[in-house]
Amino acid sequence: MAEFHWMMDMVQTVDVGIVVLDRDFRVKVWNGFMESHSGMLPSQVQGKTLFELFPDISRKWFERKARPVFELGTRAFMTWEQRPYLFKFPNYRPITGSEDFMYQNLTLSALTSAAGKTDHICMMLYDVTDVAVHKKQLESLQVRMSEQQESLSVKSRNPV
């Protein structure tokens, strides 16, 4: 029993969003990360569908992403480069304050019952804002350096 208590405490305090959804995409678990960033208490979201709570999420896209997880037990992934976020949470980090929203990676995993049936999936949401900001800054720097090299190359071919 103590281990179960530890696990529940860990799920609530880990710096990762954890949401458990049933086959109808109704919220069963909503951890502290999700509560903190959405401003919604578990009691406000439990039993409601993801799409009722977040109408901006494309139901068709999300169902297509989740179907293999339910049917095959495989994992599904979404990276910030494919789609910057699933939940448009504000950016709360002072270091990366240049962005208005939190960039996110998402993993969907099957939760298999003792009978071997998958009736629930677990969404794990990772804040990757720092990674995204640094990669975007690096790409911007690479473009500027390339433009400078091109400009120098043109000047060397056409001396005044």
N, C-alpha and C positions, 0 to 999 in steps of 0.2 A: 504494500500500500504506500509506503514511503517513496518508492521509486516512481509510482504513478504521480504522486504529488510533486516530485521534483520535475518530472517531464512536463506537467501542466504549467508549472512556474517557468520553466525554460521556454515553452511555446509562447507564453505571454510576454516575456522580457527580451527575447532574442531580437536583434536589430535587422529583422527580415519580416516582411509582411507574410502572414500565413492565413489563408482563407480556405475552408473546406466547403465544397459545393456538392449537392446531390445531383442526380440525373436531370432534374428540372432547373438546375442552376440556382437553387435556393441556398442561401448562406446558412451553414451549420456551425462554423467556427470562424471567429473574427478576432485576431490577436491584438495585443497592445500597440504594435507598430501601426496596424491598420486604423485602430481607434485614434491614435495620436495624429496621424497624417490626414485622415478623412474628417475628423471631428465627429464621427458617428460612433456611439456606444454599441457594444455587441447586442444589447437588448433592442436597439433600434433597427438592426439589420437582420437579425436571425429570423429565418423563415421567409424573407423577401428574396426575390430573384436579383441576381447581379444587374440585370437590365432595368429593373425598377429603380434600383439604387443609383445606377450610373447609366442613364439613357444614351450617353455619348458612345458607349461601347457597342460596336456593331455585333448584334446577335448572330447574324449569319457567319461572320468571320470567326467569332469566338466558338460557336458550335462546331465549325469545321476544324478548328484547332483542337478542341476537346474530344471530338468523336474517337480518334484512334486511342486516346488515353483510356476512355471508357471501354471500348471494344477490344483492344489488343493489349492493354496494360502497359503500353509504351509511354515514354515521356514525350512531352512537347515543349518547345522552347520559343521564346520571343526575345530578341535582343533590341536594345535601344537603336541600333543602326537600321533595323527593319521597321521599327515603329518606336518613336521616342518614349512613349509611355502607354500604359493601359489605363491607369487612373491618373487624372490630371491633378496631382498633388502639387501644392506650391513648394518651391525650393526653400528649404529651411537652413541651409548651411551657409555660414558667414564667408567661408573661403571661396565658395563657388556661387556667390551671390549674384553673379552676372546673368544667371539663367532664371527665368520666371517659374519654371516647373521642374519637378524631379524626373530625371531620366531613369528608366527602369528596364531591368531584365526580368523575365518571367519564366518560371518552370512549372509545368503542370505534371503531376504525378498521380498514378492510380493508387487508390486506397482499397486494398483487397480485404474482404471479410474473411472470417474463419472458414466459411463455406467456399471460398475461392472466387466469389463474385465481386465485381467492381461496381458499386453503387454510388461511390463518392470519389471525388478527386481533390487533391490538395494543390492550391496555387501558392507558390513561393515567389514573393516579389522582392527584388533586390534594388536598392538605391545605388545607381552607378553614375550619378551626376558628376562626381569628381573625374571619373574615367572619361566620360563623354566630353566634358569641358576641356580636359587636357588634350584629348585626341583632336578636337576641333581646333584648338590653338596651334597644335603641331601642324595640322594640315594647312592652316592659314599661313603659318610661317614658311612652310615648304612652297606654297604658291608664290609668296612674296619673293623668296630667294630665287625661284625659277624665273620670275619676271625680271628680277635684277640681273641675273646671268644673261638672259636674252637681251636685255637692254645694253649690257656691256658688250656682248657679242656684235650687236648691230653697230655700236659706236666704233669698235675696232675694225670693222669692215668698211666703214665710211668715215675715215678721219677728216676732221675739219681743216 
